[in-house]
Amino acid sequence: MTTEHPARSRTVSVTIGHDELIIRRRYETLSFVNDILIGLWFTIGSVLFFSDSTTSAGTWLFLIGSVELLIRPVIRLARNLHFERTPVDQLGGLGDPHKISETRDDRRRGS
């Protein structure tokens, strides 16, 4: 079972039997796992290129590794971009998108 600790929104725990795996800084952890997989795919793909009969499998592993290289910046971008819901009372109760931007601008200017 996977749960997210409410007080520690960046921490995820996975219960496995009587043990609990705590994952902190999940985007950074996901980036590490992705990097390890990239290394594995390219290493195994390189070994498979030594034999003509396994060259096709090696090519597929190179392709998988290349796709994961594209995923790497997406993980980093996701770590830095988040959507947050703004409570209605902070928006002046109107829900009008123009009013939302005006309210945020007013708060930035100190009005």
Secondary structure as the mmCIF struct_conf table of DSSP 4:
data_model
#
loop_
_struct_conf.conf_type_id
_struct_conf.id
_struct_conf.beg_label_comp_id
_struct_conf.beg_label_asym_id
_struct_conf.beg_label_seq_id
_struct_conf.end_label_comp_id
_struct_conf.end_label_asym_id
_struct_conf.end_label_seq_id
STRN STRN1 THR A 2 GLU A 4
BEND BEND1 PRO A 6 ARG A 8
TURN_TY1_P TURN_TY1_P1 SER A 9 ARG A 10
STRN STRN2 THR A 11 ILE A 16
TURN_TY1_P TURN_TY1_P2 GLY A 17 HIS A 18
STRN STRN3 ASP A 19 ARG A 24
BEND BEND2 ARG A 25 ARG A 25
HELX_RH_AL_P HELX_RH_AL_P1 ARG A 26 LEU A 48
TURN_TY1_P TURN_TY1_P3 PHE A 49 PHE A 50
BEND BEND3 SER A 51 SER A 51
HELX_RH_3T_P HELX_RH_3T_P1 ASP A 52 THR A 54
HELX_RH_AL_P HELX_RH_AL_P2 THR A 55 ASN A 80
HELX_LH_PP_P HELX_LH_PP_P1 ARG A 85 PRO A 87
HELX_RH_3T_P HELX_RH_3T_P2 VAL A 88 LEU A 91
TURN_TY1_P TURN_TY1_P4 GLY A 92 GLY A 93
HELX_RH_AL_P HELX_RH_AL_P3 PRO A 97 ARG A 109
TURN_TY1_P TURN_TY1_P5 GLY A 110 GLY A 110
#
